[in-house]
Amino acid sequence: MAFDECDHRIRNIVIRTGKIIRQIKGLPKEKNISILYDETAPLLGLIPSNLSSNNYNHLPTPEESARGNPNSPLVQICPECGKKSYVLRGLCRSCKDAEGGIYRTMFECFECKHKERSKEPMVVWLDRLGIDFKTQSKASLGIKTVTDDGLK
């Protein structure tokens, strides 16, 4: 299932609410978020659905982030298909597209799958795109990470 930010936030609210309700009732702490969700969702008028890390425990892909925020300056017009679906992303040294660290960034179109790799680092591309990355936040650039809600 594709990452849905609204659904994710609602589930987090339900789980946090469940922790508070258990505390108010004097019940023991529960660490299993599925139990917390199943106990609390009906109290909030929600129909509980199964949680599965296979379906929900992943970061949004660059494509999911771009579809969620197509106006992000990181989403460009693809030179191949002409659609605004050309996403800039960094490459790690060990991934196949980096070819052992030769390439550091890549634009990839999530519509036509056109790819263009670059030896330039991400900060150079941000500068070329006119993005003042020094004063931008992750949210304003349309970037989602594990630490968006703080470290847990």
N, C-alpha and C positions, 0 to 999 in steps of 0.2 A: 504494500500500500504506500502510496506517495505521502511524503511528509506534509501534514496539514498543521500550520502554525496555530490556527484557532482551536482545533481539536486538542492539540498538545497543551495549550494554555488552559483550556477548560479542564482537562484531566489533571493537570497540576493543581488547579484550584480545588477540585474535588478531593484529591489526595490530601492536600494541606488541611482542608476543612475537616476531613475524617480524623486527622491527627488531633486537631483541636477538640472535636466532639468527644473523642475517647478520653482526652485529658480532663475535660469538664465533667464527664460521667464518672471519672475515677477508675477507668478501665486501664489495664496494662498497655504499655506502648506496643504498637504493632509495626514491624518493619516491612512486612510484605505489602507492597503497594496494591497488589491485586485485591487483597482482602479489604484494605482501606477503601479502595474505589468501589468495590461491590457493596460494602456496608453503607457508604455515604451517597452514592449516586441516586438511589431511590428517595432518600430524604430531601434531595434537591430537585426532584421531579425528572430525573434523567433515567433512561433505560440503560442499565449496565451492559457493556459489551466486553467481550474477551480481550484482554491485553496479551500481547505476544511480542517478545523481543525480536522475533523474526520479522514482524510487520512494523513495529513502531520504534525500535531502538536503533536509530541511525541518524546521522546528520543529513540535512538536505543536500542533495547534489548541486553542483553549479547550475544545472538545468532547472532544478526545482526552485532555487533561489532566483534565477533569472525570470522564470515564469511568474513567480510571486511578486517580483519587483522589476517589471520590464523597463522602467524609467531609470534604473540604476546606471550610473556612468560606466559601469563595467560591462554593460550589455551594448554591443555595437551592431551595426548593419553588416550582414554577411556579404562579402564581395562575390560569393558564388551564387546565392539564391536571392539576395536583396532583402531578406527579412531581418527584422531586429531580433536576432537570436544568436548572435556571435558573442560568446562569453570568454572573458580573460580568466585564466586560472594559472596558478603556480604549479610547477612540476618538482617533485622530489627527485633527488639524485638516483634513487634505486628504481624508479618506475620505468617501464618500457619506453615510453615516449621521450624520456630525458636522455636516452642512449648513454648512460653512465655519467650523467651530469653535464653533457655538452649543451643540452637545451635546458633553459630555466623556466620558461613560460610558454603558454600555448593559448591561442584563440581557437575555440571549437564551436561550430554551429550545431545547435541541438535540433535543427530542422533537417538540414541536408547532410550533416555529419562532416562538413568540410573542416579541415584542421590546418593550422599554420603555426609552426613552432618557432621559437625565438631563443637566441642565446642571451638576450637581455634579461636582467632581473625584473621582478615585479615593480619595484620602485621606479625604474626607468620608464616602464609602460604607463604607470600612473601619472608620471610627470608629462609624458607625451600626450596623454588623453586630457590633460588640463585639470587633473584631479589633485588638489592640494591635500595629499594624504596626511600631512602633518597635523591638519586641523579637522580632518574628517573623522567621524565615528564609524564603527563597523556597520551600524544600522543605516547611516546615511549612504553608505556604499552598497547596501543590499547584501552584506556578508553576514552569515549566521554561523556561530561557532558553539562549541560545548560550553564555553564560559559566558554566554549571553546573560544568564541569570545568576552569575557568580559561581564560584567553586563550591562544590558540595562535599 
